[in-house]
Amino acid sequence: MNSLSAWFWSESFWLPPNVTWAELEHPPPGEEYPRADQLLSCLPLAFGVLAVRVLFERLVAKPCANILQIQAGESRRAQPNAVLERVFTSTTSPESRRVEGLSKQLDWDVRKVQRWFRLRRNQDKPSTLTKFCESMWRLTFYTGIFTYAIRYLWVSPWMWDTRQCWYNYPFQVKDLHTKYLYTMIIHLNSQQMKIQFLTLGDFLIMFVHHLATITLITFSYCNNMLRIGTMVMCVHDASDIVLELAKLANYAKYQRICDTGFVVFSIVFFITRLVIYPFWIIYSVLVESWEIVGPYRSWWLLNGLLLVLQSLHVFWFYLIARIAIKAIFKGKVAKDDRSDIESSSEEETDTNVKSRNKSHPNGSEQSPKKENGTNGFAKGGTKDH
């Protein structure tokens, strides 16, 4: 076990040349350097945040939802069917060839099989009330963290001169503000990763995002890159605040506010994640740290994770831009390509099809014309991030 620990915490990997862990164990009197074991002390605070979230959703978010007349509602349930249920456990969206096979096996119409799977998928998804409460909590959480971070960074010299993130590195002392920020962000991304296991949709992309974020946060704390780490957090939270506002407007059916909010979110996302993040933060880690500290093994890992996040930002902005353009030129937000909630208009169409079939002697289904649903923000945990 000792040999494994020594291999994992190898100084040649984690630290710049000619720096040892022993040196970091002896900070100046009254000061403290970050240590990996200190992350465990964040757990009680994280559980405290979770308790606050539960109380907030019950005592604040739900009363607000009632004022806005947002109800939980009851989703239509798929009729019990053992054959289809077995298939659903292996794949929630079977391919067309398998659907045709199930149609013949059950003597059902293909569309009826497709409708069964759609209803079955929607059974496991949260109601609008639940999503509203979760989104309102995230809005409050993001706003609190962003305000706290900005107040902390505004008086920090490295916010205005990023080269100071690397002067005297890694012998930079830690303060309580940084510890609180790191605890909150780790808690939030852990919760978001848990949500990804409970939802469908862009699972892999969001999972990679949250995994990369948690790894970056933990890595930067262990490696004492707290200054640049807090700046990364602040940049990511800015656009999330506007997104959660737009989601709340969507759940409350304030379409104009929703559309305006999404356009503003697109602009803020572009500025923070495609301008400030790559040309200010990544530039500092890639270029300035190379000049001041020099590259070492974990330095390459850090930059790799930062570039993974940047690649996701570019992909997401492509999707966001498509939706924002529709909001500007069509007057309302179209379905978010990243959303895992299927349009309720499809169920309405099914009902219309049934009523029309009654008027056709042969009972054949007519080709329905889909309405343009406006549920682009239905997903409870879109990121971004």
C-alpha positions in Angstrom: 0.0 0.0 0.0 2.8 2.4 0.9 4.5 1.7 -2.5 1.3 2.4 -4.3 0.8 5.7 -2.5 4.4 6.7 -3.2 3.9 5.9 -6.9 0.6 7.8 -7.1 2.0 10.9 -5.2 5.3 10.9 -7.2 6.9 14.3 -6.9 8.3 14.0 -10.4 4.6 13.9 -11.7 2.8 16.3 -9.5 5.4 19.0 -8.8 7.7 21.2 -10.8 11.4 20.3 -10.9 13.3 20.7 -7.7 10.2 20.9 -5.5 9.3 18.3 -2.9 6.2 17.5 -0.8 8.3 18.1 2.3 8.8 21.7 1.4 5.0 22.2 1.1 4.5 20.7 4.5 6.2 23.7 6.2 4.4 26.9 5.2 5.2 30.3 6.8 3.9 30.8 10.3 0.2 31.3 10.4 -0.2 30.3 6.8 -1.2 27.0 5.1 -0.6 25.3 1.8 -3.4 23.1 0.3 -3.2 19.3 1.0 -5.1 16.5 -0.7 -6.4 15.2 2.7 -8.1 18.6 3.3 -10.7 17.8 0.6 -12.1 15.2 3.0 -12.9 18.0 5.5 -15.1 19.5 2.8 -17.6 16.6 3.1 -19.5 18.0 6.2 -19.9 21.3 4.5 -21.1 19.5 1.3 -23.7 17.6 3.3 -24.8 20.9 4.9 -25.3 22.4 1.4 -27.4 19.4 0.5 -29.6 19.9 3.5 -30.0 23.6 2.6 -31.0 22.5 -0.9 -33.8 20.2 0.4 -35.2 23.0 2.7 -34.9 25.6 -0.1 -36.9 23.5 -2.6 -39.6 22.8 -0.1 -39.9 26.2 1.6 -39.0 28.6 -1.2 -39.1 27.0 -4.6 -42.4 25.1 -4.3 -44.3 28.1 -2.9 -43.0 30.1 -5.9 -44.1 27.4 -8.2 -47.6 27.5 -6.7 -47.7 31.3 -7.2 -46.9 30.8 -10.8 -49.5 27.9 -11.0 -46.9 25.3 -11.9 -48.3 21.9 -11.0 -46.5 18.5 -10.8 -49.1 16.9 -13.1 -49.3 13.2 -13.9 -47.6 11.9 -17.0 -49.5 9.3 -19.1 -48.3 5.8 -18.1 -47.5 3.0 -20.6 -49.8 0.0 -20.3 -48.0 -3.0 -18.6 -46.4 -5.3 -21.1 -43.7 -7.8 -20.0 -42.2 -8.2 -23.5 -41.7 -4.5 -24.1 -40.5 -4.0 -20.5 -37.7 -6.6 -21.0 -36.6 -4.7 -24.1 -36.8 -1.4 -22.3 -34.3 -2.6 -19.7 -31.7 -3.1 -22.4 -32.5 -0.2 -24.7 -34.9 2.7 -24.1 -35.0 3.6 -27.8 -34.9 0.4 -29.9 -34.0 0.8 -33.6 -36.7 0.6 -36.2 -36.0 -3.0 -37.2 -36.5 -4.2 -33.7 -39.6 -2.1 -33.3 -41.0 -3.8 -36.4 -40.2 -7.2 -34.9 -42.0 -6.3 -31.7 -44.9 -5.1 -33.7 -45.3 -8.5 -35.4 -44.7 -10.4 -32.2 -47.4 -8.5 -30.3 -49.7 -7.9 -33.3 -49.5 -4.2 -32.6 -49.2 -1.3 -35.0 -45.6 0.0 -35.3 -46.7 3.4 -34.1 -48.3 1.9 -31.0 -45.0 0.3 -30.1 -43.2 3.5 -30.6 -45.8 5.3 -28.5 -45.4 2.8 -25.7 -41.6 3.4 -25.6 -42.1 7.1 -25.6 -44.6 7.0 -22.7 -42.3 4.5 -20.8 -39.4 6.9 -21.2 -41.4 9.9 -20.0 -42.5 8.0 -16.9 -39.0 8.1 -15.4 -38.5 11.8 -16.1 -39.1 14.5 -13.6 -42.2 16.7 -13.6 -42.2 20.4 -14.5 -42.6 21.2 -10.8 -39.6 19.1 -9.9 -37.5 20.7 -12.7 -38.7 24.2 -11.7 -37.5 23.6 -8.1 -34.2 22.2 -9.2 -33.6 25.0 -11.6 -34.5 27.7 -9.0 -32.0 26.1 -6.6 -29.3 26.1 -9.2 -30.0 29.7 -10.0 -29.7 30.7 -6.4 -26.6 28.5 -6.0 -24.8 29.8 -9.1 -25.7 33.4 -8.2 -24.3 33.0 -4.7 -21.1 31.3 -5.9 -20.5 33.8 -8.7 -21.1 36.8 -6.4 -18.8 35.4 -3.8 -16.1 34.6 -6.4 -16.3 38.0 -8.0 -16.0 39.8 -4.7 -13.0 37.6 -3.8 -11.3 37.9 -7.2 -12.0 41.6 -7.7 -9.4 42.5 -5.0 -7.0 39.7 -6.1 -4.0 40.9 -8.2 -4.0 37.8 -10.3 -7.4 38.5 -11.8 -5.9 41.6 -13.5 -2.5 40.1 -14.1 -2.7 36.3 -14.7 1.0 36.0 -14.6 0.8 36.3 -10.8 -1.0 32.9 -10.8 2.5 31.5 -11.4 4.9 33.7 -9.4 6.4 31.7 -6.5 4.4 28.6 -7.6 3.7 26.2 -5.9 4.5 28.1 -2.6 1.2 30.0 -2.6 -0.8 30.1 0.6 -4.5 29.0 0.8 -7.3 31.1 2.4 -10.8 30.2 3.5 -12.5 31.9 0.5 -10.8 29.4 -1.8 -11.7 26.4 0.3 -15.4 27.4 0.4 -15.5 28.0 -3.4 -13.9 24.6 -4.1 -16.3 22.8 -1.7 -19.3 24.4 -3.4 -18.2 23.5 -6.9 -17.3 20.0 -6.1 -20.6 19.5 -4.4 -22.5 20.9 -7.4 -20.7 18.8 -10.0 -21.1 15.7 -8.0 -24.8 16.3 -7.8 -25.0 17.0 -11.5 -23.1 13.8 -12.3 -25.5 11.8 -10.2 -28.4 13.4 -12.1 -26.8 12.2 -15.4 -27.1 8.6 -14.3 -30.8 9.2 -13.8 -31.6 10.8 -17.1 -31.3 10.0 -20.8 -30.2 12.4 -23.5 -26.6 13.5 -23.9 -25.3 11.3 -21.2 -21.8 10.7 -22.4 -21.1 14.4 -23.2 -22.4 15.7 -19.9 -20.7 12.8 -18.0 -17.3 13.7 -19.6 -17.9 17.4 -18.7 -18.6 16.8 -15.0 -15.9 14.2 -14.8 -13.3 16.6 -16.3 -14.6 19.4 -14.1 -14.3 17.4 -10.9 -10.9 16.1 -11.9 -9.7 19.6 -12.7 -10.9 21.0 -9.4 -9.4 18.1 -7.4 -6.2 18.2 -9.4 -5.8 22.0 -9.0 -6.4 21.8 -5.3 -3.8 19.0 -4.8 -1.4 20.8 -7.0 -2.0 24.2 -5.4 -3.2 25.9 -8.6 -6.0 27.6 -6.7 -5.6 31.0 -8.2 -6.3 29.9 -11.8 -8.8 27.3 -10.5 -11.1 30.0 -8.9 -11.0 31.9 -12.2 -12.1 28.9 -14.2 -15.1 28.4 -11.8 -16.1 32.1 -12.0 -16.0 32.0 -15.9 -18.2 28.9 -16.0 -20.9 30.2 -13.6 -21.6 33.4 -15.4 -23.6 32.0 -18.3 -25.3 29.3 -16.1 -27.1 32.0 -14.1 -28.8 33.4 -17.3 -29.6 29.9 -18.5 -31.4 29.0 -15.3 -33.4 32.2 -15.5 -34.5 31.3 -19.0 -35.4 27.8 -17.9 -37.6 29.2 -15.1 -39.4 31.5 -17.5 -40.0 28.5 -19.8 -41.5 26.4 -17.0 -43.7 29.3 -16.0 -44.7 29.7 -19.7 -43.3 33.3 -20.1 -42.2 32.7 -23.6 -40.9 36.2 -24.4 -38.7 36.2 -21.3 -37.6 32.7 -22.1 -36.5 33.7 -25.6 -34.8 36.9 -24.5 -33.0 35.0 -21.7 -31.8 32.4 -24.1 -30.4 34.9 -26.5 -28.6 36.7 -23.6 -27.3 33.3 -22.4 -25.9 32.6 -25.9 -24.0 36.0 -25.8 -22.7 35.5 -22.3 -21.7 31.9 -23.1 -19.8 33.0 -26.2 -17.9 35.8 -24.3 -17.0 33.8 -21.2 -16.3 30.3 -22.7 -15.1 31.0 -26.2 -13.3 34.3 -25.6 -12.3 34.8 -21.9 -11.7 31.1 -21.1 -9.4 30.2 -24.1 -7.7 33.6 -24.6 -7.2 34.5 -21.0 -7.2 31.4 -18.8 -6.0 28.7 -21.1 -3.4 31.1 -22.5 -2.1 31.7 -19.0 -1.8 28.0 -18.2 -0.3 27.1 -21.6 2.0 30.1 -22.2 2.6 32.1 -19.0 3.1 29.1 -16.8 5.5 27.6 -19.3 7.5 30.8 -19.2 7.5 31.3 -15.4 7.4 27.7 -14.0 8.1 25.5 -17.0 6.3 22.3 -18.0 6.3 19.1 -16.0 4.3 15.9 -16.1 1.0 16.9 -14.4 1.2 20.2 -16.3 0.4 18.3 -19.5 -2.6 16.6 -17.8 -4.0 19.9 -16.6 -3.8 21.5 -20.0 -5.3 18.4 -21.6 -8.4 18.6 -19.3 -8.7 22.4 -20.0 -8.7 21.7 -23.7 -11.3 18.9 -23.3 -13.6 21.4 -21.7 -12.9 23.9 -24.4 -13.8 21.3 -27.1 -17.2 20.7 -25.3 -17.7 24.5 -25.2 -17.3 24.7 -29.0 -19.7 21.8 -29.5 -22.3 23.3 -27.2 -22.1 26.7 -28.7 -22.9 25.2 -32.1 -26.1 23.8 -30.6 -26.9 26.9 -28.7 -26.4 29.2 -31.7 -28.9 27.1 -33.7 -31.5 27.5 -31.0 -30.8 31.2 -30.5 -31.2 31.9 -34.2 -34.6 30.2 -34.2 -35.6 32.2 -31.2 -34.6 35.5 -33.0 -36.1 34.7 -36.4 -39.1 32.5 -35.5 -40.1 34.3 -32.3 -39.7 31.4 -29.9 -37.2 28.9 -28.7 -37.3 25.6 -30.5 -36.6 22.3 -29.0 -33.1 22.2 -27.5 -31.1 19.5 -29.2 -29.5 18.7 -25.9 -32.8 18.2 -24.1 -33.8 14.7 -22.8 -37.5 15.5 -22.6 -39.7 14.6 -25.5 -42.2 17.0 -26.8 -45.6 16.8 -25.3 -47.0 17.8 -28.7 -46.2 14.3 -29.8 -48.7 12.9 -27.4 -51.2 15.5 -28.5 -50.7 14.4 -32.0 -51.3 10.8 -31.0 -54.7 11.8 -29.6 -55.5 13.7 -32.7 -54.6 10.7 -34.9 -56.9 8.5 -32.9 -59.8 10.9 -33.3 -59.2 11.1 -37.0 -59.0 7.4 -37.3 -62.5 7.1 -36.1 -63.7 9.0 -39.1 -61.8 6.7 -41.5 -63.5 3.3 -42.3 -60.3 1.5 -42.8 -58.8 2.8 -39.5 -55.6 3.7 -41.2 -53.5 6.4 -39.5 -52.9 9.6 -41.3 -49.5 11.2 -41.4 -49.5 13.7 -38.5 -48.2 17.1 -38.8 -46.0 17.9 -35.8 -46.3 21.1 -34.0 -43.3 23.0 -33.0 -42.8 22.3 -29.3 -41.3 25.0 -27.0 -39.8 22.8 -24.4 -36.2 23.6 -25.1 -35.2 24.1 -21.5 -37.0 21.0 -20.1 -33.8 19.3 -19.2 -33.0 19.9 -15.5 -29.2 19.9 -15.7 -28.0 21.4 -19.0 -24.4 22.6 -19.0 -22.9 23.4 -19.3 -21.1 24.3 -18.8 
